Amino acid sequence: MATPTYIKLAEVTASSGNTLIEFSSLPTTYRDLVLVGNYFNSSGGVVSARWNGATTSQRRIRMFARDGNSPYTDQAADANIGEYAAGDLRNQIVVHWMDYRATDKYKVAIVRHAGLNRAFMYANHWESTSAVTSVGLTFNRGLVAGSTFALYGIE
């Protein structure tokens, strides 16, 4: 089996106050997509994944998290994929959208997110057989300028 190759498709540097990072017009030549983000926020909040512009309908998550005290799990019909910290604490997120262009099954994304002194891992499930044509993240509070996000295609 060949080693997967990550091809950088796009990179975005956020302006102050941005609440949406979105990549659209996705190529159909890759099997998976991976978004990598390093960001700061002026006040804490939550981040949500977007599939074709949708943030709430047809969504299910399963969360595994660990803070300084104990691990915990949760599940919900929700789009939230992490809580983030404010100020000087850097937050990191990696979202792996699997088989995003398939039209014969529901879509799954695996999310790893570190923020608010916690490490989160989510299985994010989109109950749609539509091919994914745009992916992104929404933040309920604005980003600090200089936060960066890169989207990769996996061959």
C-alpha positions, 0 to 999 in steps of 0.5 A: 500500500502506498503511503498517503500524500497530503497535498496543500489545497488552500491556506487561510489567515484569519482577520480579527473577528472572523467567525467563519473559516470555509473552503469551497469548490473542493476538488473531486480528485482526493479521497479524504480532506484534512483541515489543520488550524492553529488559532487564538481567540479573544474570548472562549467559546465553541467551534462547530464543523460545517459540511456544505454550509450546514451547521446543525441539521442531520448532525450527530457527534460522539465526544471523548475528552480529557481535562486536568481531572478526568476523562468523559464522553458525551453524544448529541445531535449537535455540530459543536466539536470543541471548546476553545480558550481565550487570550494567549492560549493557542488552540489546535484543531485537526479535522479529517473528513473521510471519503467526502465525495462519496454519494452512497453513504453518510459522511464521517469526520474525526476531530482532534482539538486541544483548547481550554486545558482539554484534549477533545476527540470527536467522531462527527457524523453527517447524515447525508449521502450528498457529496461534500462540496465545502467544509469549514469551521464556525466560531461563536466568538471572533478569532484573533488576527493571524490564526491560520488554517490549511486544507489538505487533500489526501491522495 
